[in-house]
Amino acid sequence: TRRTGRFDAGHWPDEPADFDMAPYPRENAFAPCPAELGLYAVMPDAEWTVRMARAGVPTVQLRFKSGDAQAIRAEVRAAVAGVQGTGALLFINDHWQEATEAGAYGVHLGQEDLQAMAPDDLAAIRHAGLRLGLSTHGYAEMLTAERHNPSYIAMGAVFPTTLKQMATAPQGTGRLRAYAALLRSGVTHMAIGGIDLHNLPEVLKANVRSVGVVRALMAAPDLDAAVAEWKAALARD
């Protein structure tokens, strides 16, 4: 790195200058979102997404996977309509055109989705005023994402997860701390992947206070109580 002094083999580079990151604010950035997204529920359909929003989850994502264009449009519209009045921020995974048409708060793209996007498509999302969230799995992907000036960056998977096959090994909280340090003065960031109430304190110790959750909320016998418990845990110092 560009640090001076004694070399520390245990130190991960965490200064923006180490990676030639441009200072903030930047031109052509996507619309900003809150510095902390808090509890962020990623759900498989509109029904679950709306349930989370009505239970008090502050940030929700519809991650609806289908090859049926009509079904996709219907799910996105149902999610946008269903979260109205809840105060929840709604991101749509991948389906940016439907999200734009329906008036969603933002769009979330994975690394493969981002690589497949044409520059004009990304510009269209930005010009529409939608927020953009990007998934990352390590330093290289994080730097690629960061140079697109997104609204937030998701860092994961922190812990092992069985919800989907991961191309990379779990990052762990040590790397999470370094990633968060690198992004501390710029883009909003969150952690995702295998996070539950048991290991949440380790995530908080890594200086990350926004977390993506799937299974831990969907499996809760009392959703309202579970959301309240998560929000209280995230609010602790």
HELIX and SHEET records of a PDB file:
HELIX    1   1 PRO A   16  PHE A   19  5                                   4    
HELIX    2   2 ALA A   46  ARG A   54  1                                   9    
HELIX    3   3 ALA A   69  GLY A   82  1                                  14    
HELIX    4   4 TRP A   96  ALA A  102  1                                   7    
HELIX    5   5 GLN A  111  ALA A  116  1                                   6    
HELIX    6   6 PRO A  119  HIS A  127  1                                   9    
HELIX    7   7 TYR A  139  GLU A  146  1                                   8    
HELIX    8   8 GLY A  172  LEU A  182  1                                  11    
HELIX    9   9 LEU A  200  LYS A  205  1                                   6    
HELIX   10  10 ARG A  215  MET A  218  1                                   4    
HELIX   11  11 LEU A  223  ALA A  235  1                                  13    
SHEET    1   A 9 LEU A  39  MET A  43  0                                        
SHEET    2   A 9 THR A  59  LEU A  62  1                                        
SHEET    3   A 9 LEU A  89  ASN A  93  1                                        
SHEET    4   A 9 GLY A 106  LEU A 109  1                                        
SHEET    5   A 9 ARG A 131  THR A 136  1                                        
SHEET    6   A 9 TYR A 152  MET A 155  1                                        
SHEET    7   A 9 THR A 188  ILE A 192  1                                        
SHEET    8   A 9 VAL A 211  VAL A 213  1                                        
SHEET    9   A 9 LEU A  39  MET A  43  1                                        
END                                                                             
